[in-house]
Amino acid sequence: MRDDVRDYLADLVRRSRDVLGDDLVGAYAAGSVGLGAYQPGRSDVDVALLVAASPAGAARRALVDRLRHEALPCPARGLELVVYRRDVAASGTPEPGFEVELNTGATMPFRTTYDPADRPAADGRFWYALDRSILRQSGLTLLGPPAAEVFADPPPAALRALLVDALRWWLALPTPPGDAPAPGAEDAVLGACRALVRCRDGVWLGKVDAGLRVAGDDPDAALIRACVAARRGGPPPSGPAARAFQRRVLAQLESG
């Protein structure tokens, strides 16, 4: 782990304990940090906090005030933090189930949500259970018991349905007309690769690693490798090419 990220996470945990006290029973680095796929300048820092009981409203607001970028500068594109009760994390529910959600960073729009019902449906409600599944496999423990002991996977059918919802969400994003390079399309393609690898091989990988695995025997290997190159500064694929690949993966997941 980069020193700046390590120091940031240590400070984040200290501040969280100052606010939540003994109710804070775990803290975990998720996403690209947990998967060993952190890319400076592109990746977020994803953190899940585990609490014994629902925090009071004042504690929730204090936590946001102490952790937002203006109070604790994030060295990455931004911080995506979610607080879960321990019983929810262990339940395997496909529902969002969070107590607090905070997005904050120098180049990330600020958002805080205290009730999953207030999360706009258009932003996707599938992220949270998928993130908890990744945490179960690869969460980096910052405080508390190992992630595999406190986070649970959704049932297989529910996990597949969540991945289908995620692919449909990616497909609904706008892309430029014609065959011009479509910024962001590389993430959509590699996200589809990650979903395919999870369903096919039962393992979560970072987007680039998932793309390279799928490219080993996929007819669209050239497209996938171009998307990997785009993550490293190359041009993104066109919207039509990306969507055709996404639709093919979606059909595979829907067919089981």
VOGU-3710 file (C-alpha; in Angstrom, 3 decimals, decimal comma):
1> mrddvrdyla> 0,000/0,000/0,000  1,209/3,514/-0,757  2,393/5,419/2,305  -0,051/8,278/1,745  -3,006/5,883/1,584  -1,791/3,930/4,634  -1,429/7,116/6,685  -4,813/8,379/5,506  -6,560/5,168/6,509  -4,904/5,165/9,934
11> dlvrrsrdvl> -6,106/8,725/10,544  -9,583/7,844/9,269  -9,843/4,962/11,755  -8,654/7,156/14,642  -11,211/9,831/13,832  -13,967/7,249/13,468  -13,161/5,811/16,913  -13,208/9,301/18,389  -16,783/9,708/17,169  -18,204/6,196/17,509
21> gddlvgayaa> -16,260/4,917/20,521  -16,827/1,287/21,452  -19,677/1,007/18,939  -17,043/0,877/16,184  -16,245/-2,837/15,945  -14,476/-2,980/12,573  -12,934/-0,940/9,774  -11,984/-2,353/6,366  -10,415/-1,113/3,157  -12,482/-2,316/0,224
31> gsvglgayqp> -12,505/-1,841/-3,540  -9,226/-1,402/-5,358  -7,184/-1,127/-2,150  -8,512/-4,435/-0,857  -8,085/-6,122/-4,249  -4,531/-4,845/-4,670  -5,569/-2,878/-7,756  -5,225/0,701/-6,528  -4,241/3,069/-9,335  -3,018/6,542/-8,253
41> grsdvdvall> -4,930/9,349/-9,895  -7,777/7,073/-10,932  -8,874/4,903/-8,009  -10,988/5,871/-5,017  -10,344/4,845/-1,443  -13,264/2,623/-0,381  -13,835/2,025/3,323  -16,479/0,089/5,247  -17,036/0,753/8,946  -18,823/-1,812/11,097
51> vaaspagaar> -20,858/-0,720/14,120  -22,593/-2,691/16,842  -25,773/-0,601/16,705  -27,257/2,190/14,626  -25,439/5,457/15,418  -27,475/8,360/16,745  -28,142/11,212/14,366  -25,593/13,470/16,051  -22,906/10,782/15,761  -23,660/10,276/12,072
61> ralvdrlrhe> -23,325/13,967/11,352  -20,161/14,217/13,453  -18,628/11,317/11,566  -19,279/13,047/8,249  -17,857/16,302/9,570  -14,654/14,593/10,771  -14,091/12,520/7,616  -15,126/14,780/4,761  -12,326/15,910/2,471  -12,249/19,438/3,890
71> alpcpargle> -11,416/18,024/7,349  -9,309/15,016/6,287  -7,897/15,444/2,764  -8,105/12,233/0,754  -4,965/11,405/-1,269  -7,027/9,599/-3,928  -9,748/10,821/-6,277  -12,041/10,604/-3,297  -13,325/8,601/-0,349  -16,331/6,309/-0,648
81> lvvyrrdvaa> -17,252/5,323/2,904  -20,163/3,187/4,046  -21,194/2,327/7,602  -22,992/-0,977/8,267  -24,377/-2,588/11,389  -22,569/-5,827/12,125  -25,748/-7,922/11,888  -26,527/-6,503/8,428  -23,000/-7,217/7,156  -23,314/-10,823/8,321
91> sgtpepgfev> -26,813/-11,370/6,905  -26,026/-11,729/3,205  -28,918/-9,436/2,346  -28,983/-8,082/-1,220  -30,411/-4,801/0,118  -28,196/-1,705/0,589  -28,550/-1,871/4,367  -26,213/1,014/5,218  -26,367/3,474/8,111  -24,227/6,227/6,588
101> elntgatmpf> -22,843/6,730/3,098  -20,254/9,431/2,435  -18,673/10,383/-0,895  -16,097/13,143/-0,643  -12,917/14,218/-2,396  -11,126/16,906/-4,350  -12,593/15,665/-7,645  -15,623/13,767/-6,323  -19,057/15,351/-5,815  -19,887/15,499/-2,111
111> rttydpadrp> -22,790/13,340/-1,033  -23,963/11,965/2,263  -26,941/9,653/2,749  -28,340/8,437/6,067  -31,135/6,184/4,812  -30,988/3,739/1,873  -34,493/4,843/0,909  -33,032/8,254/0,069  -30,536/6,771/-2,382  -31,755/7,620/-5,921
121> aadgrfwyal> -32,743/4,422/-7,736  -31,014/5,721/-10,857  -27,686/5,662/-9,005  -27,988/1,928/-8,405  -28,924/0,004/-5,269  -26,827/-3,058/-6,176  -23,419/-1,620/-5,223  -23,581/-2,334/-1,514  -24,189/-6,086/-1,462  -21,588/-6,503/-4,215
131> drsilrqsgl> -19,105/-4,457/-2,180  -19,788/-6,582/0,899  -19,144/-9,703/-1,158  -15,801/-8,260/-2,262  -15,066/-7,374/1,355  -15,709/-10,956/2,431  -13,094/-12,176/-0,031  -10,528/-9,374/-0,044  -11,326/-6,773/2,597  -8,186/-5,389/4,233
141> tllgppaaev> -8,737/-5,302/7,984  -7,834/-1,973/9,588  -9,626/-2,633/12,879  -11,543/-5,592/14,299  -11,940/-9,217/13,225  -10,972/-10,468/9,740  -13,334/-9,334/7,009  -14,181/-12,930/6,064  -15,646/-13,444/9,554  -18,027/-10,489/9,488
151> fadpppaalr> -19,172/-10,030/5,873  -21,382/-12,509/4,024  -22,105/-13,186/0,369  -25,661/-12,888/-0,914  -27,196/-16,214/-2,022  -25,916/-17,213/-5,506  -29,150/-16,327/-7,322  -29,302/-12,946/-5,595  -25,651/-12,246/-6,417  -26,228/-13,041/-10,082
161> allvdalrww> -29,288/-10,758/-10,116  -27,222/-7,942/-8,593  -24,555/-8,370/-11,268  -27,234/-8,281/-13,975  -28,586/-5,053/-12,459  -25,058/-3,613/-12,477  -24,560/-4,471/-16,151  -27,894/-2,906/-17,066  -26,901/0,228/-15,136  -23,620/0,490/-17,075
171> lalptppgda> -25,489/-0,011/-20,352  -27,875/2,830/-19,512  -25,070/5,378/-19,230  -24,866/7,781/-22,195  -22,001/7,529/-24,665  -20,969/9,880/-27,494  -22,638/9,196/-30,858  -20,791/7,327/-33,585  -17,523/5,464/-33,317  -15,538/8,154/-31,516
181> papgaedavl> -13,699/7,121/-28,337  -16,107/7,088/-25,406  -14,467/8,069/-22,103  -15,566/5,685/-19,371  -16,437/2,880/-21,785  -13,259/1,070/-20,736  -14,562/0,823/-17,163  -17,891/-0,487/-18,433  -16,172/-3,243/-20,433  -13,808/-4,202/-17,618
191> gacralvrcr> -16,670/-4,084/-15,125  -18,499/-6,593/-17,319  -15,364/-8,752/-17,309  -15,287/-8,666/-13,520  -18,938/-9,721/-13,326  -18,285/-12,566/-15,756  -15,255/-13,792/-13,808  -17,196/-13,722/-10,525  -20,036/-15,788/-11,984  -17,815/-18,136/-13,968
201> dgvwlgkvda> -14,870/-18,617/-11,622  -16,293/-17,621/-8,246  -13,621/-14,996/-7,526  -13,504/-11,222/-7,390  -10,653/-9,548/-9,277  -9,729/-5,948/-9,967  -11,049/-4,639/-13,267  -7,724/-4,931/-15,103  -6,978/-8,418/-13,783  -10,493/-9,553/-14,665
211> glrvagddpd> -10,123/-8,139/-18,167  -6,826/-9,921/-18,729  -8,316/-13,195/-17,527  -11,320/-12,933/-19,856  -9,120/-11,808/-22,762  -7,244/-15,089/-22,567  -10,015/-16,930/-24,428  -12,584/-14,334/-25,518  -13,359/-13,398/-29,146  -13,258/-9,721/-28,112
221> aaliracvaa> -9,772/-10,015/-26,627  -8,509/-7,041/-28,668  -11,280/-4,810/-27,319  -10,596/-5,906/-23,748  -6,858/-5,311/-24,061  -7,557/-1,868/-25,509  -9,656/-1,143/-22,426  -6,791/-2,240/-20,166  -4,509/0,104/-22,116  -7,067/2,908/-21,713
231> rrggpppsgp> -6,843/2,531/-17,943  -3,155/3,332/-18,355  -3,628/6,403/-20,510  -4,569/5,028/-23,937  -7,720/5,963/-25,880  -10,992/4,399/-24,713  -13,049/2,174/-27,026  -16,039/3,437/-28,951  -19,468/3,343/-27,379  -20,936/0,824/-29,866
241> aarafqrrvl> -18,044/-1,612/-29,412  -18,269/-1,401/-25,634  -22,038/-1,829/-25,622  -21,912/-4,861/-27,902  -19,521/-6,571/-25,504  -21,585/-5,604/-22,468  -24,762/-6,955/-24,054  -23,045/-10,255/-24,820  -21,891/-10,617/-21,203  -25,339/-9,608/-19,957
251> aqlesg> -26,938/-12,329/-22,081  -24,512/-14,884/-20,629  -25,333/-13,893/-17,071  -29,081/-13,829/-17,698  -28,972/-17,281/-19,251  -27,097/-18,690/-16,273
//
